Amino acid sequence: MASLFTQEIHLSKRHEEIVSQRLMLLQKMKNKFGDENTERASLLQATETASRRNLRLLQDIDAAEKAFQTKLTPHPQPSMLSLETRYWASVEEHIPKWELFLLGRAPYPIGAENQNENKTQKAVDHGPLESLQFLPGCRALGRRQIELS
């Protein structure tokens, strides 16, 4: 009987140890899940804050881009308009010299400008810009039709 009694006491102590270990493990799990939930909440909050910040930055960039565009496009300076007008006048002047070369009917015009100038002007009966319609992306603009892109 005494051995059963000592065995009972021993089992009771072992039961108490197991229950106390269980309680400690449950407490650790509770703390761990609480920490993970807190960490998730803080990550979620950080993500939302970053998203709001990024959205504000994108809006600021868009606003700056629009402001920059409006500063660039209002009205060109008179010197720029004069330069562009002179450029197109030069293009119109040199088109007859290059027209036959671009069509593959004449040699390269540079170097023989003075010799071929009269021949090229006589050979062209139609408008100076008509033959450039075959070039992709080429805009034929006159002096009065200057467009700013």
Sequence and secondary structure as in RCSB ss.txt:
>XXXX:A:sequence
MASLFTQEIHLSKRHEEIVSQRLMLLQKMKNKFGDENTERASLLQATETASRRNLRLLQDIDAAEKAFQTKLTPH
PQPSMLSLETRYWASVEEHIPKWELFLLGRAPYPIGAENQNENKTQKAVDHGPLESLQFLPGCRALGRRQIELS
>XXXX:A:secstr
 HHHHHHHHHHHHHHHHHHHHHHHHHHHHHHHHHHHHHHHHHHHHHHHHHHHHHHHHHHHHHHHHHHHHHHHSS 
  HHHHHHHHHHHHHHHHHHHHHHHHHTTSS   TT HHHHHHHHHHH  S TTGGGGGSTT     GGG    
